[in-house]
């Protein structure tokens, strides 16, 4: 996995048969169920750890001879599973209390 902040990407665009598309989608489904998705193209590999909740974007277009279906999945990786991201989001009629932040002093 890419935990150290390095940016990695893998992409692919090419003509494939419907059976291959189905096989890739089935592989993606299996990987999502197992909680780890690896994408490789040649020597480039990206490992992903999908979050329990995923933003899904679907776009479909049809124009004369050309039809397009785009699927995008995205999520935020939470480093500390003890922290619920929804706890940080608050709407209230009073000024909310901010969590205590401990700042360690660095000795020089």
C-alpha positions in Angstrom: 0.0 0.0 0.0 1.0 3.6 -0.5 1.0 4.8 3.1 4.0 7.1 3.0 2.3 9.8 0.9 4.0 9.0 -2.4 1.7 9.7 -5.3 1.2 6.7 -7.6 -1.1 6.2 -10.5 -1.9 3.5 -13.0 -4.1 4.0 -16.0 -5.3 2.0 -19.0 -7.3 2.9 -22.1 -7.7 0.4 -24.9 -10.1 -1.7 -26.9 -11.2 -4.9 -25.1 -14.0 -7.3 -25.6 -17.2 -7.3 -23.5 -16.1 -10.6 -21.8 -12.8 -8.9 -20.7 -14.7 -5.9 -19.3 -17.0 -8.2 -17.4 -13.9 -10.2 -16.0 -12.3 -6.9 -14.9 -15.5 -5.8 -13.2 -15.8 -9.1 -11.5 -12.2 -8.9 -10.3 -12.9 -5.4 -9.0 -16.0 -6.7 -7.1 -14.0 -9.5 -5.5 -11.2 -7.1 -4.5 -13.6 -4.6 -3.0 -15.3 -7.4 -1.0 -11.8 -8.4 0.4 -11.0 -4.8 1.2 -7.8 -4.4 -0.9 -7.6 -3.5 -4.6 -4.4 -3.8 -6.6 -4.2 -2.3 -10.1 -1.2 -3.2 -12.3 -0.2 -2.1 -15.8 3.2 -3.4 -16.7 5.6 -2.4 -14.0 3.3 0.1 -12.4 1.2 -1.0 -9.4 -1.2 0.9 -7.1 -2.6 -0.7 -4.0 -5.9 0.7 -2.6 -7.8 0.1 0.6 -11.4 1.1 0.0 -13.2 2.8 2.9 -16.4 1.4 4.2 -18.3 4.2 2.5 -17.4 5.1 -1.1 -18.6 8.0 -3.2 -19.8 6.5 -6.5 -20.2 8.6 -9.7 -21.9 7.2 -12.8 -22.2 9.1 -16.1 -23.9 7.8 -19.2 -24.1 9.5 -22.6 -25.4 8.6 -26.0 -24.8 10.7 -29.1 -25.4 9.3 -32.6 -22.9 6.4 -32.9 -20.9 7.0 -29.7 -22.0 5.8 -26.3 -20.1 6.4 -23.1 -20.4 4.9 -19.6 -18.1 6.3 -16.9 -17.8 4.9 -13.4 -15.7 6.7 -10.7 -15.2 5.5 -7.2 -13.4 7.6 -4.5 -12.9 7.6 -0.8 -10.8 9.1 1.9 -8.3 6.9 3.6 -8.6 7.2 7.4 -5.3 6.5 9.1 -6.8 6.2 12.6 -9.9 3.9 12.6 -10.6 5.0 16.1 -11.7 8.5 14.8 -15.1 8.7 13.3 -14.9 11.3 10.5 -18.5 12.3 11.2 -17.5 13.3 14.7 -15.5 16.2 13.2 -18.5 17.6 11.3 -21.0 19.5 13.4 -23.9 21.8 12.7 -25.2 23.6 15.8 -26.8 26.7 17.1 -24.0 27.2 19.7 -20.3 27.5 19.4 -19.0 23.9 19.6 -16.3 22.9 21.9 -13.1 22.1 20.1 -11.1 18.9 21.0 -8.1 19.4 23.1 -4.9 19.4 21.1 -1.7 18.4 22.8 1.4 20.2 21.4 4.7 18.7 22.4 7.5 21.1 22.8 10.7 20.3 20.9 13.9 20.7 22.9 16.6 22.6 21.0 
